[in-house]
Amino acid sequence: MSSKTKIVVLHMKEIIYTAVFVLLGILLIILLAFMFFPKQKNNTGADSGQRYVPGIYTSTVSLNNTNLEVEVVVDSSHINAIRFSNLDESVTTMYPLVQPTIEYIAEQIYDTQSLENIAYSEDSPYTSQVILNAIEDALEKGKAE
């Protein structure tokens, strides 16, 4: 009889070890599921303070026969960069006020994070208006709903 008792004790240890490892395996799978599966968010952009969908958005400005693309880089709540994406030397030669004008407008937008109350450059108010309209069009594409 004592030999049967020994065998049962050895099998019980194996069952206990197996049960512990199975529980640890299930716990690991649950932990990985929580870590790697995306959380469901039912928040809308207005509720969470998100103003934009992060990304790079472009809009086109036509100057005579030249199309310039205004590129606006945004994250969820800030305008990070405004620039021309295809500005070459011939365009800057023909329109020397384009680059300083976009830099002047971009600086104001970075400070206020808004398109409201932007002062136009005295040297090129019409160019400023065209560029500001292009920036507004690009931001409309990136607005969070």
Backbone bond lengths (Angstrom), bond angles and torsions (degrees), N, CA, C in turn:
res aa  C-N    CA-C-N  psi(-1)  N-CA   C-N-CA  omega(-1)  CA-C   N-CA-C  phi
1 M - - - 1.418 - - 1.514 112.79 -
2 S 1.279 116.88 -33.90 1.453 118.31 -178.04 1.532 111.75 -64.90
3 S 1.335 117.29 -29.51 1.459 118.63 178.73 1.523 111.87 -69.30
4 K 1.331 116.32 -35.57 1.454 118.44 176.80 1.526 110.79 -66.25
5 T 1.275 118.75 -37.93 1.448 122.34 179.04 1.522 110.25 -63.47
6 K 1.315 116.27 -41.81 1.452 119.18 177.75 1.526 111.51 -60.90
7 I 1.291 117.18 -43.01 1.459 120.83 -177.93 1.534 109.99 -64.92
8 V 1.319 117.78 -41.39 1.450 121.42 -179.98 1.523 110.03 -65.08
9 V 1.299 119.12 -39.20 1.464 122.22 178.95 1.525 109.87 -64.41
10 L 1.319 117.47 -42.14 1.455 119.85 178.61 1.534 110.77 -64.69
11 H 1.294 118.30 -41.09 1.460 120.66 178.29 1.522 111.03 -67.64
12 M 1.315 117.90 -35.26 1.460 121.20 178.87 1.529 110.62 -65.17
13 K 1.344 117.98 -39.04 1.462 120.55 176.39 1.527 110.49 -61.55
14 E 1.313 116.13 -43.52 1.454 119.97 179.34 1.525 111.03 -64.17
15 I 1.315 117.67 -39.02 1.466 120.92 177.86 1.515 110.60 -66.23
16 I 1.318 117.08 -41.30 1.476 120.46 178.67 1.530 110.04 -64.80
17 Y 1.338 117.05 -46.13 1.464 119.52 178.54 1.526 111.02 -60.87
18 T 1.309 117.10 -42.65 1.457 121.33 179.23 1.521 110.92 -62.79
19 A 1.338 116.72 -43.40 1.466 120.43 179.19 1.531 110.62 -63.12
20 V 1.320 118.19 -41.36 1.462 121.54 179.23 1.532 110.51 -64.30
21 F 1.341 116.83 -43.76 1.456 119.24 179.49 1.522 111.99 -67.62
22 V 1.321 118.03 -35.44 1.463 121.17 176.59 1.524 109.74 -64.65
23 L 1.335 117.94 -44.10 1.469 120.84 177.96 1.525 111.30 -63.11
24 L 1.323 116.98 -41.32 1.464 119.66 177.06 1.531 111.20 -64.75
25 G 1.332 117.56 -38.19 1.459 121.29 177.22 1.518 111.77 -64.04
26 I 1.329 117.30 -44.09 1.469 120.89 178.03 1.519 110.25 -63.81
27 L 1.320 117.05 -42.18 1.465 120.90 177.86 1.527 110.86 -61.87
28 L 1.327 117.71 -40.73 1.462 121.53 178.08 1.524 111.32 -64.73
29 I 1.320 117.64 -41.97 1.468 120.95 179.18 1.526 110.61 -64.41
30 I 1.315 117.33 -42.22 1.471 120.58 178.16 1.520 110.62 -63.88
31 L 1.320 116.91 -42.63 1.462 121.09 178.27 1.523 111.42 -61.60
32 L 1.324 116.96 -44.61 1.470 120.07 178.47 1.524 111.45 -64.94
33 A 1.323 116.71 -36.98 1.463 119.64 178.67 1.522 110.57 -63.17
34 F 1.315 117.84 -42.31 1.468 120.38 178.69 1.518 111.93 -68.32
35 M 1.309 116.99 -32.46 1.459 119.83 -177.76 1.518 112.65 -75.33
36 F 1.338 117.63 -41.50 1.448 119.30 -168.79 1.516 115.48 -103.60
37 F 1.299 119.87 -17.74 1.449 119.58 176.40 1.518 109.15 -83.02
38 P 1.334 117.39 138.13 1.471 119.46 -177.85 1.523 111.07 -66.49
39 K 1.304 112.82 144.96 1.461 118.51 176.62 1.518 108.69 -79.70
40 Q 1.304 116.46 141.87 1.453 120.13 178.32 1.515 108.61 -84.07
41 K 1.313 114.50 125.01 1.454 120.08 178.61 1.518 108.03 -115.08
42 N 1.290 116.05 127.28 1.456 120.62 177.76 1.517 111.08 -101.75
43 N 1.327 116.26 10.31 1.460 120.01 179.94 1.513 109.95 -76.20
44 T 1.300 115.52 140.48 1.453 119.80 171.53 1.514 108.11 -89.50
45 G 1.320 116.64 171.39 1.458 120.21 -178.46 1.512 112.42 -62.39
46 A 1.331 118.16 -35.67 1.454 120.53 -178.63 1.520 111.75 -71.12
47 D 1.322 117.73 -33.10 1.452 120.56 -177.99 1.514 112.17 -72.43
48 S 1.318 117.89 -37.90 1.453 120.78 -174.37 1.531 113.23 -91.71
49 G 1.302 118.87 1.59 1.456 121.44 -179.51 1.520 112.39 83.70
50 Q 1.309 118.35 6.92 1.450 121.80 179.98 1.517 108.96 -81.80
51 R 1.325 115.28 121.75 1.460 120.12 -179.35 1.516 112.09 -97.81
52 Y 1.341 116.64 -32.13 1.454 121.26 -175.72 1.520 110.30 -131.21
53 V 1.320 114.78 157.94 1.452 120.62 168.83 1.529 105.30 -88.54
54 P 1.332 118.82 120.92 1.464 120.13 -175.82 1.521 112.38 -56.12
55 G 1.333 115.00 136.64 1.456 119.82 178.83 1.512 112.31 160.74
56 I 1.315 114.97 -169.77 1.459 123.10 178.91 1.523 107.02 -116.44
57 Y 1.319 116.47 124.48 1.459 121.81 -177.52 1.522 109.04 -122.56
58 T 1.324 115.96 143.15 1.460 120.73 -176.69 1.513 111.05 -124.95
59 S 1.308 113.23 156.50 1.454 122.03 174.80 1.525 106.42 -146.13
60 T 1.316 116.19 152.31 1.459 120.38 -174.28 1.523 111.11 -104.14
61 V 1.340 115.49 136.85 1.458 123.55 173.86 1.525 106.64 -115.16
62 S 1.312 117.09 128.62 1.460 120.83 178.94 1.526 109.53 -103.65
63 L 1.313 115.35 122.25 1.462 122.11 174.58 1.523 106.28 -119.34
64 N 1.322 116.15 106.91 1.472 123.05 -171.76 1.527 109.24 53.39
65 N 1.313 119.26 -114.72 1.461 121.17 -179.95 1.522 112.55 -102.68
66 T 1.304 116.50 12.38 1.451 121.07 -177.41 1.521 109.69 -107.63
67 N 1.324 116.37 128.17 1.458 121.36 175.93 1.521 109.26 -102.41
68 L 1.319 115.26 123.96 1.459 121.57 176.57 1.522 108.09 -110.56
69 E 1.313 116.43 138.53 1.456 120.02 177.75 1.518 109.36 -101.72
70 V 1.329 114.58 123.11 1.453 120.57 174.30 1.519 106.48 -89.39
71 E 1.321 116.19 125.19 1.463 122.41 -177.35 1.521 109.04 -110.43
72 V 1.338 116.10 125.20 1.455 121.65 -179.81 1.527 107.59 -118.10
73 V 1.331 116.34 124.80 1.464 122.40 179.51 1.518 107.78 -105.80
74 V 1.349 115.72 124.19 1.466 120.08 -178.86 1.526 109.78 -129.99
75 D 1.346 114.71 152.69 1.455 119.77 165.52 1.520 106.28 -108.72
76 S 1.305 118.98 -161.83 1.461 119.60 -171.44 1.525 113.69 -66.14
77 S 1.320 118.55 -24.78 1.459 118.71 -177.08 1.525 114.57 -138.69
78 H 1.324 118.34 2.40 1.465 120.38 -176.99 1.526 111.42 -134.57
79 I 1.318 114.08 150.78 1.459 121.52 169.88 1.520 105.89 -91.91
80 N 1.325 116.86 117.15 1.460 120.49 -172.44 1.528 113.93 -97.17
81 A 1.333 117.57 -33.84 1.462 119.23 -177.11 1.521 109.80 -154.24
82 I 1.323 114.88 144.62 1.464 122.81 174.76 1.516 106.38 -136.20
83 R 1.344 115.40 125.96 1.471 118.62 -179.03 1.521 109.62 -161.24
84 F 1.330 115.14 168.42 1.452 121.13 171.39 1.525 107.28 -87.50
85 S 1.325 116.65 132.68 1.459 118.21 -178.02 1.528 112.74 -89.99
86 N 1.315 118.57 -21.83 1.469 119.72 -177.85 1.527 111.63 -128.05
87 L 1.302 117.60 40.86 1.458 121.98 -179.75 1.521 108.82 -83.06
88 D 1.333 116.44 116.86 1.453 118.88 179.09 1.527 110.43 -111.93
89 E 1.309 115.24 179.67 1.464 121.44 -173.28 1.523 113.05 -66.22
90 S 1.311 117.87 -35.93 1.458 120.20 -178.77 1.536 111.02 -67.25
91 V 1.331 117.41 -36.34 1.460 120.37 178.44 1.526 110.42 -69.52
92 T 1.315 117.58 -42.48 1.467 119.42 178.62 1.518 111.85 -66.67
93 T 1.326 117.43 -26.80 1.457 120.49 176.18 1.525 110.75 -73.21
94 M 1.331 116.47 -42.43 1.467 120.13 -179.31 1.528 111.87 -74.79
95 Y 1.320 117.36 -34.81 1.466 122.17 -178.14 1.529 108.64 -126.30
96 P 1.310 117.98 80.65 1.468 120.30 -173.42 1.532 113.98 -69.72
97 L 1.324 118.19 -17.92 1.464 119.63 -177.95 1.522 113.65 -91.42
98 V 1.318 117.69 -2.61 1.463 119.94 -176.51 1.525 111.63 -66.96
99 Q 1.314 117.94 -49.75 1.463 121.09 -177.68 1.531 112.47 -65.30
100 P 1.340 119.73 -47.27 1.468 118.38 177.57 1.530 112.58 -63.30
101 T 1.317 117.25 -32.46 1.462 120.52 -179.62 1.520 111.31 -67.28
102 I 1.333 117.57 -44.99 1.460 118.92 179.61 1.525 111.09 -67.42
103 E 1.325 117.62 -33.66 1.466 120.09 176.57 1.526 111.06 -66.50
104 Y 1.328 116.69 -39.41 1.467 121.56 179.17 1.529 110.79 -64.89
105 I 1.320 116.57 -44.02 1.469 120.73 179.09 1.526 110.57 -68.66
106 A 1.333 116.62 -42.75 1.465 120.54 -178.67 1.522 111.43 -61.78
107 E 1.302 117.20 -39.27 1.475 120.66 178.90 1.528 111.09 -60.94
108 Q 1.312 116.91 -41.51 1.467 120.58 178.40 1.529 111.20 -67.24
109 I 1.326 116.39 -39.73 1.463 120.09 -179.92 1.527 110.40 -67.98
110 Y 1.330 118.12 -38.99 1.468 120.49 178.05 1.527 110.42 -61.00
111 D 1.341 116.24 -40.51 1.465 119.99 -177.89 1.518 112.33 -69.21
112 T 1.336 117.75 -42.69 1.464 120.69 -174.85 1.527 113.42 -97.81
113 Q 1.333 118.07 -17.23 1.467 123.55 -174.81 1.529 111.00 54.64
114 S 1.321 115.86 34.18 1.454 121.77 -178.74 1.528 109.34 -149.69
115 L 1.323 115.59 157.76 1.460 120.55 176.22 1.522 111.86 -97.08
116 E 1.305 117.13 3.47 1.462 122.79 -179.42 1.526 110.00 -82.74
117 N 1.322 116.48 145.18 1.463 124.26 174.44 1.530 113.04 56.79
118 I 1.318 116.72 43.27 1.459 121.57 176.52 1.529 107.99 -86.58
119 A 1.318 115.71 126.73 1.463 120.77 178.72 1.527 108.51 -84.05
120 Y 1.328 115.86 132.82 1.456 120.38 179.33 1.511 109.98 -84.65
121 S 1.314 115.02 151.16 1.451 121.18 176.39 1.527 109.24 -65.98
122 E 1.319 116.88 137.65 1.468 120.52 -179.98 1.526 111.04 -67.74
123 D 1.323 116.82 -29.32 1.463 120.73 -178.86 1.530 112.45 -73.65
124 S 1.330 117.38 -30.94 1.465 119.42 -174.41 1.529 111.60 -147.14
125 P 1.355 116.35 72.32 1.470 117.87 -178.27 1.529 112.89 -68.44
126 Y 1.328 118.17 -33.26 1.468 120.40 -179.49 1.527 111.24 -71.95
127 T 1.306 116.34 -40.63 1.462 120.32 176.34 1.523 109.81 -63.48
128 S 1.319 116.54 -39.09 1.463 120.72 178.04 1.522 110.95 -61.37
129 Q 1.327 116.35 -42.29 1.462 120.28 179.89 1.531 111.35 -64.70
130 V 1.324 117.09 -42.14 1.465 121.36 179.37 1.534 110.23 -63.85
131 I 1.309 116.45 -44.37 1.469 120.48 -179.97 1.526 110.56 -66.35
132 L 1.312 117.62 -41.68 1.464 121.21 179.34 1.532 110.94 -63.76
133 N 1.332 117.25 -38.52 1.470 120.12 175.80 1.529 111.36 -63.85
134 A 1.326 116.98 -38.58 1.467 120.49 178.51 1.530 110.72 -67.21
135 I 1.319 117.24 -39.50 1.462 120.84 177.76 1.531 109.64 -64.38
136 E 1.308 115.92 -41.71 1.468 120.37 178.94 1.530 111.02 -63.09
137 D 1.335 117.29 -41.00 1.468 120.58 177.47 1.530 111.42 -63.07
138 A 1.319 116.59 -41.85 1.468 120.19 179.55 1.530 110.83 -65.64
139 L 1.337 117.19 -39.68 1.463 119.85 179.33 1.516 111.60 -69.34
140 E 1.321 118.00 -30.21 1.462 120.65 176.19 1.519 111.05 -62.92
141 K 1.333 115.98 -36.03 1.468 119.82 178.15 1.519 111.58 -66.19
142 G 1.330 117.18 -29.20 1.460 120.17 -175.90 1.508 115.25 -100.67
143 K 1.335 118.12 6.71 1.465 119.54 -179.44 1.516 111.82 -67.33
144 A 1.333 115.13 140.77 1.467 120.46 176.12 1.532 108.13 -81.27
145 E 1.304 115.04 142.95 1.460 118.98 -178.52 1.509 111.39 -96.46
